């Protein structure tokens, strides 16, 4: 098995405050992990490949990398490509516009935790968020 990681893609064009950015990154990360879980009553059953990628990532390094895009179109394109490739642990976050942003706005995407080489096919070309 290759290394596992999660990459969170954030829109830089929104000029979110540090706190807003942190919240959107957290939403994307948690939502992607939750997307890979199945619920059966009070227990959580992993719906992942046989080697339980979420569990391995969670109990290991939990590698997370935050990168930037400059538009909603770029953000949505990354999400759609990951979904089409059956990356089950991915999410797109739509902020409701209750604090900083004007109206509902797509802010972030998380891809993974998944094999690093797969995540890189969608996000490897993007610069670190600075």
N, C-alpha and C positions, 0 to 999 in steps of 0.2 A: 504494500500500500504506500502511496506517496504521502507527502506531508499534507495536512489539512489546514485550510485557512478560510477566513471570511474577509471579503472586501466590501466596504461600504462606500458607495458612490454618492457624492453630495453635489448639489448645484451651487456653484460659486457665484453665478450671476444674480442670486437672490440677496447677497450681502447680509446674511443672517448674523445676528449677534452671536457671541461665543456660547451663551447659554442656550439659545435657540438651536444652534448647530449641534451642540452636545445632545439635546433632547431628540433631535431628528435622527442622529446616528444611533442613539440608544433604541429608539422605536424600530428602526430598520433591523438592527442586530437581533433584538428579541423576537420580532415578528418572523424573521427568516427561520430562526431555530424552532419556533412554535409551529411553523408550516411543515416541519419535518416530523412532527409528533402526531400520533393518533390517540384519541381519548376513548377509553373503554371504562365507563363508570368512573370510579375514583382513582383508577390507575392509568398511567401513561405508558403506552406501548410504542416503541420506536418503529417508525415506518421508513426505514433506511435500508441500504444494502446490508448484506449479512454481517459485515464487520462493524456495524453500528457507528457510523461516522460521527454522529452528534455526540454520542457517549465518549468516543475516543478523543474528540476535539475538546469537549467540556472538561474531561479529567486530565487533559494534557496541557498544551501551551495556550490554547484559546487564541491563536494568532488572529489579529484583526488589523486591517490596513484601511486607512481612509484616503480616498482619491477624489479628484474633482472633475466635473464636467461644467460646461458653460451654458447649457440649455435644457429645457424640458425634453426636447426631441432626443438629445443624446441619452438622457436618463432613461426614457421609456424604451429606446432601442436596446439598451443593455439588458433591461428587464425582460423584454420580449425574447431576445436571443437566448437568454438563460432558461426561460420557461420552455421554449421550443426544443432545447437540448435536454429537457427533463431534469434539470437541476431542481430538485424538490425543495431545497432550502434556499429560497430566494423570496424577496419581498419588495414591494414598492410602497412608499409612504406618501400619503396625501394629507397634508396639514389642513385643518379646517379653517384656518384664518382667524382664530379667536384672539390672538395676541399681537404678533408682529407682521404677519403677512396679510395682504388684502385678498380675502376670499380663499376658497379651496385651491391649494397649490401642491403639485408634486415636488417633493424636496429631496428624497433620498431613495436609494436602492441598496439592498444587501444581497450579495451572492455568496452562498456558502453558509456554514462550513461544508466544504466539499474538497475534492482533490485539488491541490494548488495548481496543477497544470491545466485543469478544466476551468477553474476560476480565472486564470490568466488569459484564456482565450477570449474572454469578454472584457476583462479589465486591465490586462497587462500593459496596454498602450497608454493608460491614463496617468497623469502626474499626481504625486502626492498632494493632498490638500494642505495648503500653506496659507 
